[in-house]
């Protein structure tokens, strides 16, 4: 078993947390709230533009970073940025972490 001590929790909206295109079940919202209360930084990701993610969250998690438009728009602290990209060092660290912790049916 992998035991990561993550400080950030990244979650996808559509098809993962939101199944009707409009709402997230209160039990899921409660679980995300528990992560935030435990001191985790929340990040949501969606193919939707940030403006279309906000109604689905319905005011929940205002401090969360929102990544919309498949990464083309990012909202941090309620301020939308046109786009954000990893710098070379950050991208390298991300790729290294992905290689160390494979996901999917073959990852353990």
C-alpha positions in Angstrom: 0.0 0.0 0.0 1.2 3.5 -0.9 1.0 5.9 2.0 1.3 9.4 0.6 1.2 12.4 2.9 -0.5 14.7 0.4 -1.1 18.3 1.3 -3.2 18.9 -1.8 -6.3 17.0 -3.0 -7.1 17.3 -6.6 -10.5 16.2 -7.8 -12.3 16.1 -11.1 -15.8 17.4 -11.4 -17.8 15.8 -14.3 -18.3 12.1 -14.2 -16.3 11.8 -11.0 -18.1 14.0 -8.5 -21.0 15.3 -10.6 -23.2 12.9 -12.4 -26.1 15.0 -13.6 -24.1 18.0 -14.9 -25.5 20.3 -12.2 -25.0 19.1 -8.6 -22.6 17.1 -6.3 -24.1 14.8 -3.7 -24.0 16.2 -0.2 -22.0 13.1 1.0 -19.3 13.8 -1.5 -19.3 17.5 -0.5 -19.0 16.4 3.1 -16.0 14.2 2.3 -14.3 17.1 0.5 -15.1 19.4 3.4 -13.4 16.9 5.7 -10.2 17.0 3.6 -10.2 20.8 3.8 -10.8 20.8 7.6 -7.9 18.4 7.8 -5.7 21.1 6.4 -5.6 19.9 2.8 -5.5 22.4 -0.1 -8.3 21.7 -2.5 -8.0 21.9 -6.3 -10.8 21.0 -8.7 -10.3 20.3 -12.3 -12.8 20.3 -15.1 -13.0 20.6 -18.9 -15.6 23.2 -18.2 -14.7 26.9 -18.0 -14.3 28.1 -14.4 -17.5 30.1 -14.6 -19.4 26.8 -15.3 -17.8 25.0 -12.4 -18.9 27.6 -9.8 -22.6 26.8 -10.0 -21.9 23.1 -9.5 -19.9 23.8 -6.3 -22.7 26.1 -5.3 -20.5 28.3 -3.1 -18.7 25.5 -1.4 -14.9 25.7 -1.0 -14.3 29.3 -2.0 -10.6 29.0 -1.2 -10.2 26.0 -3.6 -8.1 26.5 -6.7 -10.2 25.8 -9.8 -8.7 24.6 -13.0 -11.1 24.9 -15.9 -11.1 24.6 -19.6 -8.7 21.6 -19.4 -6.1 23.8 -17.8 -6.5 26.9 -19.9 -8.1 28.8 -17.0 -7.1 28.8 -13.4 -8.8 30.6 -10.5 -6.8 31.1 -7.3 -8.4 32.9 -4.4 -11.3 33.9 -6.6 -9.1 35.6 -9.2 -9.2 34.0 -12.7 -5.9 33.8 -14.6 -5.9 33.4 -18.3 -3.6 30.4 -18.2 -1.0 28.8 -16.0 1.8 26.4 -17.0 4.3 24.4 -15.1 7.8 25.7 -15.1 10.5 23.1 -16.2 11.3 22.1 -12.6 7.7 21.7 -11.6 6.9 19.7 -14.7 9.9 17.4 -14.1 8.8 16.9 -10.4 5.3 16.0 -11.6 6.6 13.5 -14.1 8.9 11.9 -11.6 6.0 11.6 -9.1 3.8 10.1 -11.8 6.5 7.5 -12.6 6.9 6.6 -8.9 3.2 6.2 -8.2 1.5 4.7 -11.2 -2.3 4.8 -11.2 -4.8 2.6 -13.0 -5.5 -1.1 -13.2 -1.8 -2.0 -13.1 -0.8 0.5 -10.4 -0.7 -0.6 -6.8 
